[in-house]
């Protein structure tokens, strides 16, 4: 198996786990507590990783870490849960599946780096598949929920691009960098809890199970492998894996919540799955782009060591 194939399989773990987020949020967590969910997802996972790694970022990297922490955690988590509380999971998934297109736009506008047309086509087909599956059934649109989902998707897409371009700080592991992003992101989220959360905080058995699932598999493990893949794969390829989330969300809804899928919806999710997988095989280098001797396109950072 090639290094790229291993990175792709590793990165796919994250969106598969994230596909459970909407069902866990609506079925297990206390209502109207999106900021609490964001904080309890980020803080325990970040502290755990820092205790395991015990690495301090170099002085010159603090600015970059703060930017990544805000984009990937501090802004994304609150917006994600705000959308999860206010939108049907499928509709939020449609917005999230557009992340590869936003990544392509960020690369073009900020770095003048184009994305291969074939990969853009697969990204459009993935969004089309998810949209076909969702809009085949009844949909309730909430303006604030849609805005939050769009903003969260844009925040994470930008974080994916910068994660790929900046790589790792010297003498720091991927796990340590992930831990610092989670802790710094939690610092951003904490002041929002008393301001934006309106529901009672109930820490019963289902809530404990839900918060634990989101913090450990859904964050500690998922973000470690996601950022690891993001430093090895082109940004658009990493974002394409996100289309696996709505497919898993549909399966969770079918198995756990007893939600039936029509033939059209099943076909839509199948299209999204195929597009996400075939999008990984699309060319990642625009025609005429020179390569370094090691095979990396000029202007792109080299590979980084694997996180332990």
C-alpha positions in Angstrom: 0.0 0.0 0.0 1.4 3.4 -1.0 1.9 6.2 1.5 -0.9 8.2 -0.1 -3.3 5.3 0.1 -2.5 4.9 3.8 -3.0 8.6 4.4 -6.3 8.5 2.6 -7.6 5.5 4.6 -6.4 7.2 7.8 -8.0 10.5 7.0 -11.3 8.7 6.1 -11.6 7.6 9.7 -12.5 11.1 10.8 -15.5 11.9 8.6 -16.8 8.3 9.2 -16.8 9.1 13.0 -18.1 12.6 12.4 -21.1 11.2 10.6 -22.5 10.2 14.0 -22.4 13.8 15.4 -25.9 14.9 14.4 -27.6 11.8 15.8 -25.6 12.0 19.0 -26.4 15.7 19.4 -30.1 15.4 18.8 -30.6 12.1 20.7 -28.3 12.2 23.6 -27.2 15.8 24.5 -29.3 18.3 26.5 -31.3 20.6 24.2 -30.3 24.2 23.4 -26.7 23.8 24.6 -24.5 24.1 21.4 -21.6 26.0 23.0 -21.5 23.5 25.9 -21.3 20.7 23.4 -18.5 22.5 21.6 -16.5 23.2 24.8 -16.9 19.7 26.2 -15.9 18.2 22.9 -12.7 20.3 22.6 -11.3 20.9 26.1 -11.0 17.3 27.5 -9.6 16.0 24.2 -7.0 18.8 24.1 -5.9 18.4 27.7 -5.6 14.6 27.2 -3.3 15.1 24.2 -1.2 17.7 25.9 -0.7 15.4 28.9 0.3 12.6 26.6 2.7 14.6 24.4 4.1 17.3 26.8 5.5 19.4 23.9 5.7 23.2 23.8 5.4 25.1 20.5 8.4 27.2 19.4 8.0 30.9 19.9 7.6 31.6 16.2 4.7 29.2 15.8 2.2 30.6 18.4 0.6 33.0 15.9 0.0 30.1 13.4 -1.3 27.8 16.1 -3.8 30.5 17.2 -5.0 31.0 13.6 -5.5 27.2 13.1 -7.1 26.8 16.6 -9.7 29.5 15.7 -10.4 28.1 12.2 -10.5 24.4 13.0 -11.9 24.5 16.6 -12.8 27.9 18.1 -15.1 29.0 15.3 -15.9 25.6 13.6 -17.1 23.8 16.7 -19.7 26.4 17.8 -20.9 26.9 14.3 -21.1 23.1 13.7 -23.3 22.5 16.8 -25.4 25.6 16.2 -26.2 24.1 12.8 -26.7 20.7 14.3 -29.2 22.0 16.8 -31.2 24.1 14.3 -31.1 22.0 11.1 -31.9 18.5 10.0 -28.7 16.5 9.9 -29.1 15.9 6.2 -29.4 19.6 5.3 -26.4 20.4 7.4 -24.5 17.6 5.6 -25.3 19.2 2.2 -23.6 22.4 3.3 -20.7 20.5 4.8 -20.2 18.5 1.6 -19.4 21.7 -0.3 -16.1 22.0 1.6 -14.0 20.8 -1.3 -15.4 23.6 -3.5 -14.6 26.2 -0.8 -11.1 24.8 -0.4 -10.6 25.2 -4.2 -11.8 28.8 -3.9 -9.5 29.5 -1.0 -6.5 28.0 -2.9 -7.3 30.1 -6.0 -8.0 33.4 -4.3 -5.4 33.3 -1.6 -2.6 31.4 -3.2 -3.3 31.5 -6.9 -3.3 27.7 -6.9 -5.8 26.0 -9.2 -7.5 22.7 -8.6 -7.7 20.1 -11.4 -11.0 20.2 -13.3 -11.5 16.5 -12.8 -11.3 16.8 -9.1 -13.7 19.8 -9.1 -16.1 17.7 -11.1 -16.1 14.9 -8.5 -16.6 17.5 -5.8 -19.7 18.9 -7.6 -21.0 15.3 -8.0 -20.5 14.6 -4.3 -22.5 17.8 -3.4 -25.1 16.8 -6.0 -25.4 13.3 -4.5 -25.9 14.6 -1.0 -28.4 17.2 -2.2 -30.3 14.7 -4.1 -30.6 12.4 -1.1 -31.7 15.2 1.3 -34.1 17.2 -0.9 -35.9 14.0 -1.9 -37.6 14.1 1.5 -39.2 16.9 3.6 -36.7 19.6 4.5 -37.1 22.4 7.1 -34.8 25.4 6.4 -33.7 27.6 9.2 -31.9 30.8 8.2 -29.6 31.0 11.2 -28.8 27.3 11.0 -27.9 27.6 7.3 -25.7 30.6 7.9 -23.9 28.8 10.8 -23.4 25.7 8.7 -22.0 27.7 5.8 -19.7 29.8 8.0 -18.5 26.6 9.8 -17.7 24.9 6.5 -15.8 27.9 5.2 -13.8 28.1 8.5 -12.8 24.4 8.4 -12.0 24.6 4.7 -9.6 27.4 5.3 -8.1 25.5 8.2 -7.6 22.5 5.9 -5.6 24.6 3.4 -3.4 26.2 6.1 -2.8 22.8 7.8 -1.5 21.5 4.5 0.7 24.5 3.7 2.2 25.0 7.2 2.9 21.4 8.1 4.3 20.8 11.6 6.4 23.0 13.9 10.0 21.8 14.4 10.4 19.0 16.9 6.6 18.7 17.5 4.4 15.7 16.8 1.0 15.9 15.1 -0.7 14.8 18.3 0.9 17.7 20.2 -0.2 20.3 17.6 -3.7 18.8 17.6 -3.8 19.1 21.4 -2.7 22.7 21.4 -5.3 23.6 18.7 -8.1 22.0 20.9 -7.0 23.7 24.1 -6.7 27.1 22.4 -10.0 26.6 20.6 -11.6 25.8 24.0 -10.4 29.1 25.4 -12.2 30.8 22.5 -15.4 28.8 23.1 -15.6 29.1 26.9 -16.9 32.7 27.0 -19.7 31.9 24.6 -21.3 29.3 26.9 -23.1 31.6 29.3 -24.0 34.1 26.5 -25.5 31.7 23.9 -26.7 28.6 25.7 -30.3 28.9 26.9 -31.3 25.3 27.8 -30.8 23.6 31.2 -27.5 21.7 31.6 -28.5 18.1 32.4 -25.6 15.7 32.9 -27.5 12.4 32.9 -26.4 9.0 31.5 -27.2 9.7 27.9 -25.5 13.1 28.0 -22.3 11.7 29.6 -22.3 9.0 26.9 -22.8 11.6 24.2 -20.1 14.0 25.4 -17.7 11.2 25.9 -18.2 9.9 22.4 -17.8 13.4 20.9 -14.6 14.1 23.0 -12.7 10.8 22.6 -13.5 9.0 19.2 -15.1 12.2 17.7 -12.3 14.6 18.6 -9.1 13.1 20.2 -8.8 10.3 17.6 -10.6 11.8 14.6 -8.8 15.1 14.7 -5.4 13.5 15.1 -5.9 11.4 12.0 -7.6 14.2 10.1 -4.7 16.7 10.6 -2.2 13.9 9.9 -3.9 13.2 6.6 -4.2 16.9 5.9 -0.4 17.3 6.1 0.1 14.5 3.5 -2.7 14.9 1.0 -3.6 17.9 -1.2 -6.1 20.1 0.6 -8.9 19.4 -1.9 -8.4 15.6 -1.6 -8.6 15.8 2.2 -11.8 17.9 2.0 -13.3 15.4 -0.5 -13.3 12.8 2.3 -15.8 14.9 4.1 -18.5 13.6 1.8 -18.3 10.3 3.8 -20.0 12.0 6.8 -23.5 12.4 5.3 -23.3 8.8 4.0 -22.5 7.5 7.5 -25.1 9.9 9.0 -27.7 8.3 6.7 -26.7 4.8 7.8 -26.8 5.8 11.5 -30.3 7.3 10.9 -31.4 4.1 9.2 -29.9 1.7 11.8 -30.3 3.7 15.0 -33.2 6.0 14.5 -35.3 3.8 12.1 -35.3 6.5 9.4 -36.3 5.0 6.0 -34.4 5.8 2.8 -36.2 6.0 -0.5 -34.6 4.8 -3.7 -33.8 8.3 -4.8 -32.1 9.0 -1.5 -30.1 5.8 -1.6 -29.0 6.6 -5.1 -27.9 10.1 -4.0 -25.8 8.8 -1.1 -24.3 6.2 -3.4 -23.3 9.0 -5.9 -21.8 11.0 -3.0 -19.8 8.0 -1.8 -18.5 7.1 -5.3 -17.6 10.7 -6.0 -15.7 11.0 -2.7 -13.7 7.9 -3.4 -13.0 8.6 -7.1 -12.1 12.2 -6.2 -9.0 10.8 -4.5 -7.7 9.4 -7.8 -8.0 12.7 -9.7 -4.8 14.4 -10.7 -3.5 16.9 -8.1 -1.1 18.9 -10.2 -2.3 21.3 -12.9 -0.8 20.8 -16.3 2.5 22.5 -16.7 3.2 22.9 -13.0 6.8 22.2 -12.3 7.8 19.5 -9.8 10.6 19.4 -7.3 12.9 16.4 -7.6 11.0 14.6 -4.9 7.7 14.8 -6.9 6.0 17.6 -5.0 4.6 20.5 -7.0 6.7 23.6 -6.8 5.4 26.1 -4.2 3.9 23.4 -2.0 5.4 22.2 1.3 7.1 18.9 1.4 6.0 15.8 3.3 6.2 15.8 7.1 7.1 12.9 9.4 4.2 10.7 10.6 2.6 11.6 13.9 3.5 9.0 16.5 
